[in-house]
Amino acid sequence: MISIGSISTYWILKILLVIILSYCGYGIAYKQPKNFYVYAIIAALFYSLIEGLRWDRGMDYMHYYNDLLGRWETPNPEFLYKTIVYLLSGFMGLPYWCGFVTYSLLLISAFLMVLKVYPKAAFWGLPLFFLVTESSAENIIRQYLAISFMLFAYYAYLKQKKILTAVLLCCVPLIHMSGLIAVVVFVLLALLKVPLKKPWILLVIYLALFFLWDISYFKGITGYLSTINLGDNMKVQVYLDNSDRWFSNEGSISLVKYGKKYVDSASLTSILFTVLSQIIIIYYGFKAQLMDRKLQIAFYFTYIAILFNVIGGDIEMYSRFYDWYIYLMPFILGIAMYKVRMNQYEKYVVIVILLVHFFYGFLRSIGDIPYHGFAFIWDR
């Protein structure tokens, strides 16, 4: 990544976006329902422009940029993705940056539609959606374009529109084939009720993995994966041929950028608040979904994402699996914060832990040079 642009501009716009999303989240949650679209339009406008106008924002950005210019770099592009790109750049003749703004607009609009069904979740959910997904959404662009359709499908599911839900779910693998796994999980959770009545087994699994799992265990898997030959299936074969990078700790983004010393010196305070915040999400998210059957998908997607994060850390392939499920975490947490009954002291402790983990972590990073660069299109 060549560090072009202004780091000050990057952070001013990012801070501005967090403030705007927090303000709009508060407005959606606590103002009159008739004002939903006012706050939603403001949030969508600023999010889609600030995110969409970012330049060279990760390893995958340039080949999606070339796709929009007609210089196709995505191998064997899925039908719907190819159609969307053609409509934007070929049929409509829009400049490339309009494509990225459109992708960002679809993503935030889909999340806002989910919040429209449970508006009080927006107070926590809207700013956290940006903080949790920002880095990945800027880089793995086609996957998050497909995730937009997952979110639209979830909105249709919440509104009990079964045919529309099915159609939207079918769109996901037509944009990014790996989304088929997430679609199957979605359908199973929609059709089957998980019989658990208490969250303890889920918490035990999480804590056991957190304290006992070692990323080095993946080394045994990569040797086997590298021997598999799928012939002409180039999309999958490239991952298998480079399995050390994609499936082991050699593919750790932090390791690549900072080196082993940085990775091994993680702050105990940071680890503590990460564990506490994830326990809160699992415990209270579980309680929230017991109150409303339609929230089961959001909760178990979140739980799956947490487990992927524990076992894979920031190894690139596991991070991509994680991204297929994490985007509903801000939503289920937002619901838990207003739906689940807590006494005053309990709620105070929960809020402090979440603020330290999510918002203090963001504030502490202000001024840092992000892994994915800090340029905008006017800097190129």
C-alpha positions as CSV (number, residue, x, y, z in Angstrom):
1,M,0.0,0.0,0.0
2,I,1.5,3.4,-1.1
3,S,0.5,6.0,1.5
4,I,-0.9,8.7,-0.6
5,G,-3.5,11.2,0.6
6,S,-3.9,12.9,3.9
7,I,-4.1,11.0,7.1
8,S,-5.8,14.0,8.7
9,T,-8.6,14.0,6.1
10,Y,-9.1,10.3,6.5
11,W,-9.5,10.5,10.3
12,I,-11.7,13.7,10.2
13,L,-14.1,12.0,7.8
14,K,-14.1,8.7,9.7
15,I,-14.8,10.5,13.0
16,L,-17.5,12.5,11.3
17,L,-19.1,9.4,10.0
18,V,-19.1,7.7,13.5
19,I,-20.7,10.9,15.0
20,I,-23.4,11.0,12.2
21,L,-24.2,7.3,12.5
22,S,-24.5,7.7,16.3
23,Y,-26.7,10.7,15.9
24,C,-28.9,9.0,13.3
25,G,-29.0,5.8,15.4
26,Y,-30.3,7.8,18.3
27,G,-32.9,9.5,16.1
28,I,-34.2,6.3,14.7
29,A,-34.4,4.7,18.1
30,Y,-35.9,7.5,20.1
31,K,-37.6,10.0,17.8
32,Q,-41.0,9.6,16.2
33,P,-41.2,6.6,13.7
34,K,-42.3,9.0,10.9
35,N,-38.8,10.4,11.1
36,F,-37.1,7.1,10.2
37,Y,-36.4,7.9,6.6
38,V,-35.0,11.4,7.4
39,Y,-32.3,9.8,9.7
40,A,-31.9,6.8,7.3
41,I,-31.2,9.0,4.3
42,I,-28.7,11.1,6.2
43,A,-26.9,8.0,7.4
44,A,-27.0,6.3,4.0
45,L,-25.8,9.5,2.2
46,F,-22.7,10.1,4.4
47,Y,-21.8,6.4,4.7
48,S,-22.0,5.7,0.9
49,L,-20.0,8.8,0.0
50,I,-17.3,8.5,2.6
51,E,-16.9,4.8,2.1
52,G,-17.5,4.7,-1.6
53,L,-15.0,7.5,-2.4
54,R,-12.2,5.8,-0.6
55,W,-9.3,4.8,-3.0
56,D,-7.1,1.7,-3.1
57,R,-8.5,0.4,0.1
58,G,-7.0,-3.0,0.4
59,M,-5.6,-5.9,-1.7
60,D,-8.8,-6.7,-3.5
61,Y,-9.7,-3.1,-4.4
62,M,-7.8,-2.8,-7.6
63,H,-9.2,-5.8,-9.4
64,Y,-12.8,-4.6,-8.6
65,Y,-11.7,-1.2,-9.9
66,N,-10.5,-2.8,-13.1
67,D,-13.8,-4.7,-13.4
68,L,-15.7,-1.4,-13.4
69,L,-13.4,-0.1,-16.1
70,G,-14.1,-3.1,-18.3
71,R,-10.7,-4.7,-17.7
72,W,-12.0,-7.8,-16.0
73,E,-9.8,-9.3,-13.3
74,T,-12.4,-11.3,-11.4
75,P,-12.0,-14.9,-12.8
76,N,-15.2,-16.4,-14.0
77,P,-17.4,-13.7,-12.4
78,E,-20.8,-14.8,-11.1
79,F,-23.7,-13.9,-13.3
80,L,-25.4,-11.3,-11.0
81,Y,-22.1,-9.6,-10.1
82,K,-21.2,-9.3,-13.8
83,T,-24.7,-8.0,-14.6
84,I,-24.5,-5.3,-11.8
85,V,-21.0,-4.2,-13.1
86,Y,-22.3,-4.1,-16.7
87,L,-25.3,-2.0,-15.7
88,L,-23.2,0.5,-13.8
89,S,-20.2,0.9,-16.1
90,G,-21.4,-0.4,-19.4
91,F,-25.1,0.3,-19.9
92,M,-25.2,3.5,-17.7
93,G,-21.7,4.6,-18.5
94,L,-21.0,5.8,-14.9
95,P,-17.5,6.5,-13.7
96,Y,-15.9,3.7,-11.7
97,W,-16.3,5.5,-8.3
98,C,-20.1,5.5,-8.8
99,G,-19.9,1.7,-8.7
100,F,-18.2,1.8,-5.3
101,V,-20.6,4.4,-3.9
102,T,-23.5,2.2,-5.1
103,Y,-22.0,-0.9,-3.4
104,S,-21.7,1.1,-0.1
105,L,-25.2,2.5,-0.6
106,L,-26.7,-1.0,-1.0
107,L,-24.9,-2.3,2.1
108,I,-25.9,0.5,4.5
109,S,-29.5,0.6,3.0
110,A,-29.9,-3.1,3.6
111,F,-28.8,-2.8,7.2
112,L,-31.1,0.2,7.7
113,M,-34.1,-1.7,6.4
114,V,-33.4,-4.4,9.1
115,L,-33.2,-1.7,11.7
116,K,-36.6,-0.3,10.4
117,V,-38.2,-3.5,11.8
118,Y,-36.5,-3.0,15.2
119,P,-35.7,0.7,15.3
120,K,-34.6,0.8,19.0
121,A,-31.7,-1.4,18.0
122,A,-30.3,1.5,15.9
123,F,-28.9,3.4,18.9
124,W,-26.1,0.8,19.3
125,G,-26.5,-1.0,16.0
126,L,-25.9,1.8,13.5
127,P,-22.5,3.1,14.6
128,L,-21.3,-0.4,15.6
129,F,-22.1,-1.7,12.1
130,F,-19.6,0.7,10.6
131,L,-16.9,0.1,13.3
132,V,-17.3,-3.7,13.0
133,T,-17.4,-4.1,9.2
134,E,-15.5,-1.1,7.9
135,S,-12.1,-2.6,7.3
136,S,-13.5,-5.8,5.6
137,A,-16.2,-4.0,3.7
138,E,-13.6,-1.6,2.1
139,N,-11.5,-4.5,0.9
140,I,-13.5,-7.7,0.1
141,I,-16.0,-5.6,-1.9
142,R,-17.8,-8.3,-3.9
143,Q,-18.4,-10.4,-0.7
144,Y,-20.0,-7.4,1.0
145,L,-22.1,-6.7,-2.1
146,A,-23.4,-10.2,-1.7
147,I,-23.9,-9.5,2.1
148,S,-26.1,-6.6,1.1
149,F,-28.5,-9.2,-0.4
150,M,-28.2,-11.3,2.8
151,L,-29.4,-8.3,4.8
152,F,-32.2,-7.6,2.4
153,A,-33.2,-11.2,2.6
154,Y,-33.2,-11.0,6.4
155,Y,-35.4,-7.9,6.2
156,A,-37.8,-9.8,4.0
157,Y,-37.7,-12.7,6.5
158,L,-38.5,-10.4,9.4
159,K,-41.5,-9.1,7.4
160,Q,-42.6,-12.7,6.7
161,K,-42.2,-12.3,2.9
162,K,-41.2,-15.9,2.1
163,I,-41.0,-15.7,-1.7
164,L,-39.0,-12.4,-1.6
165,T,-36.7,-13.9,1.0
166,A,-36.0,-16.9,-1.2
167,V,-35.3,-14.8,-4.3
168,L,-32.9,-12.5,-2.4
169,L,-31.1,-15.5,-0.9
170,C,-30.7,-17.0,-4.4
171,C,-29.0,-13.7,-5.4
172,V,-26.2,-14.2,-2.9
173,P,-24.2,-17.0,-4.6
174,L,-24.8,-15.4,-7.9
175,I,-22.6,-12.5,-6.7
176,H,-20.1,-14.5,-4.6
177,M,-20.3,-18.3,-4.7
178,S,-18.8,-18.7,-1.2
179,G,-22.0,-17.1,0.2
180,L,-23.8,-20.4,-0.5
181,I,-22.6,-21.7,2.9
182,A,-24.1,-18.7,4.7
183,V,-27.3,-19.1,2.8
184,V,-27.6,-22.7,3.9
185,V,-27.1,-21.7,7.5
186,F,-29.7,-19.0,7.1
187,V,-32.3,-21.4,5.7
188,L,-31.6,-24.0,8.4
189,L,-32.0,-21.4,11.2
190,A,-35.2,-20.1,9.6
191,L,-36.7,-23.6,9.4
192,L,-35.4,-25.2,12.6
193,K,-35.6,-23.9,16.1
194,V,-32.5,-24.5,18.1
195,P,-33.6,-26.3,21.3
196,L,-31.2,-24.7,23.8
197,K,-32.9,-22.9,26.6
198,K,-29.8,-21.6,28.5
199,P,-26.7,-20.0,27.1
200,W,-24.2,-21.8,29.3
201,I,-23.1,-24.5,26.8
202,L,-22.4,-21.8,24.1
203,L,-20.4,-19.8,26.6
204,V,-18.4,-22.9,27.6
205,I,-17.6,-23.7,24.0
206,Y,-16.5,-20.1,23.4
207,L,-14.3,-20.0,26.5
208,A,-12.8,-23.4,25.9
209,L,-11.8,-22.4,22.3
210,F,-10.5,-19.0,23.5
211,F,-8.2,-20.5,26.2
212,L,-7.3,-23.8,24.6
213,W,-7.2,-23.3,20.9
214,D,-3.8,-22.6,19.2
215,I,-3.7,-21.2,15.6
216,S,-0.7,-23.5,15.0
217,Y,-3.1,-26.4,14.8
218,F,-3.9,-25.3,11.3
219,K,-0.5,-26.4,10.1
220,G,-1.6,-30.0,9.9
221,I,-4.6,-29.0,7.7
222,T,-2.6,-27.0,5.2
223,G,-0.4,-29.9,4.2
224,Y,-3.4,-31.9,3.2
225,L,-5.2,-29.0,1.4
226,S,-2.2,-28.3,-0.8
227,T,-2.3,-31.9,-2.2
228,I,-5.9,-31.5,-3.5
229,N,-6.3,-30.9,-7.2
230,L,-9.7,-29.7,-8.5
231,G,-8.5,-29.2,-12.1
232,D,-10.1,-26.3,-13.9
233,N,-11.9,-24.9,-10.8
234,M,-9.4,-22.0,-10.6
235,K,-11.3,-20.0,-8.0
236,V,-10.9,-22.8,-5.4
237,Q,-7.6,-24.2,-6.6
238,V,-5.7,-21.0,-6.1
239,Y,-6.6,-21.1,-2.4
240,L,-5.6,-24.8,-2.1
241,D,-2.3,-24.2,-3.9
242,N,-1.5,-21.4,-1.5
243,S,-3.0,-23.0,1.6
244,D,-0.1,-21.9,3.9
245,R,-1.0,-18.3,3.2
246,W,-4.8,-18.7,3.4
247,F,-5.3,-21.3,6.1
248,S,-2.4,-21.0,8.6
249,N,-0.9,-18.3,10.8
250,E,1.4,-17.4,7.9
251,G,-1.6,-15.6,6.6
252,S,-2.1,-13.5,9.7
253,I,-2.6,-9.9,8.5
254,S,-1.1,-8.5,11.7
255,L,1.9,-10.9,11.3
256,V,2.5,-9.7,7.8
257,K,2.2,-6.0,8.7
258,Y,3.8,-5.8,12.1
259,G,5.8,-8.9,12.7
260,K,5.8,-11.6,15.4
261,K,6.9,-9.3,18.2
262,Y,3.7,-7.2,17.8
263,V,1.4,-10.2,17.6
264,D,2.9,-11.8,20.7
265,S,2.6,-8.6,22.8
266,A,-1.2,-8.1,22.7
267,S,-2.4,-6.1,25.7
268,L,-3.9,-8.1,28.5
269,T,-6.4,-5.3,29.0
270,S,-7.4,-5.5,25.4
271,I,-7.8,-9.3,25.6
272,L,-9.8,-8.9,28.8
273,F,-12.3,-6.4,27.3
274,T,-12.6,-8.5,24.1
275,V,-13.5,-11.6,26.1
276,L,-15.9,-9.7,28.4
277,S,-17.6,-8.0,25.4
278,Q,-18.1,-11.3,23.6
279,I,-19.5,-13.0,26.7
280,I,-22.0,-10.1,26.9
281,I,-22.9,-10.5,23.3
282,I,-23.4,-14.2,23.6
283,Y,-25.3,-14.1,27.0
284,Y,-27.6,-11.2,26.3
285,G,-28.0,-11.9,22.6
286,F,-29.1,-15.5,23.5
287,K,-31.7,-14.0,25.9
288,A,-33.0,-11.6,23.3
289,Q,-33.5,-14.4,20.7
290,L,-35.5,-16.5,23.2
291,M,-38.0,-13.6,23.4
292,D,-38.4,-13.5,19.6
293,R,-38.0,-16.5,17.3
294,K,-37.1,-14.3,14.3
295,L,-33.9,-13.2,16.0
296,Q,-32.5,-16.7,16.1
297,I,-30.7,-16.1,12.7
298,A,-29.1,-12.9,13.9
299,F,-27.9,-14.4,17.2
300,Y,-26.5,-17.7,15.7
301,F,-24.8,-15.8,12.8
302,T,-23.1,-13.7,15.5
303,Y,-22.1,-16.7,17.5
304,I,-20.6,-18.5,14.5
305,A,-18.7,-15.3,13.7
306,I,-17.3,-15.1,17.2
307,L,-16.1,-18.7,17.0
308,F,-14.5,-18.1,13.6
309,N,-12.7,-15.1,15.1
310,V,-11.4,-17.2,18.0
311,I,-10.1,-20.1,16.0
312,G,-8.8,-18.1,13.0
313,G,-7.9,-14.7,14.4
314,D,-7.0,-12.4,11.5
315,I,-5.8,-15.2,9.2
316,E,-7.2,-14.1,5.9
317,M,-9.4,-17.0,4.9
318,Y,-11.0,-17.4,8.3
319,S,-11.6,-13.7,8.4
320,R,-13.5,-14.1,5.2
321,F,-15.7,-16.8,6.7
322,Y,-16.1,-14.6,9.8
323,D,-17.4,-11.7,7.5
324,W,-20.2,-13.9,6.2
325,Y,-21.8,-13.8,9.7
326,I,-20.6,-10.8,11.8
327,Y,-22.7,-8.1,10.2
328,L,-25.7,-9.0,12.3
329,M,-23.8,-8.7,15.5
330,P,-24.5,-4.9,15.9
331,F,-28.2,-5.6,15.3
332,I,-28.6,-8.4,17.9
333,L,-26.5,-6.4,20.4
334,G,-28.7,-3.4,19.8
335,I,-31.8,-5.4,20.5
336,A,-30.3,-7.0,23.6
337,M,-29.5,-3.7,25.1
338,Y,-33.1,-2.6,25.1
339,K,-35.0,-5.9,25.2
340,V,-33.3,-7.8,27.9
341,R,-34.1,-6.7,31.4
342,M,-31.1,-5.7,33.5
343,N,-30.8,-4.0,36.9
344,Q,-29.2,-0.6,37.0
345,Y,-25.8,-1.8,38.2
346,E,-25.7,-4.6,35.7
347,K,-26.6,-2.3,32.8
348,Y,-23.9,0.2,33.9
349,V,-21.2,-2.5,33.9
350,V,-22.3,-3.8,30.5
351,I,-22.3,-0.3,28.9
352,V,-18.8,0.4,30.3
353,I,-17.4,-2.8,28.9
354,L,-18.9,-2.3,25.5
355,L,-17.9,1.4,25.3
356,V,-14.3,0.5,26.2
357,H,-14.1,-2.4,23.7
358,F,-15.7,-0.8,20.7
359,F,-15.5,3.0,21.1
360,Y,-12.4,3.4,23.2
361,G,-10.7,1.0,20.9
362,F,-11.7,3.3,18.0
363,L,-10.6,6.5,19.8
364,R,-7.3,4.9,20.7
365,S,-6.6,4.2,17.0
366,I,-7.2,7.8,15.8
367,G,-4.1,9.0,14.0
368,D,-2.8,5.5,13.2
369,I,-2.1,4.6,9.5
370,P,-4.7,1.9,8.6
371,Y,-3.6,-1.3,7.0
372,H,-5.9,-0.6,4.0
373,G,-4.5,2.9,3.3
374,F,-6.1,6.3,3.8
375,A,-6.5,7.8,0.3
376,F,-9.7,9.0,-1.4
377,I,-10.3,9.2,-5.1
378,W,-9.2,12.9,-5.3
379,D,-5.7,11.7,-4.1
380,R,-5.0,9.4,-6.9
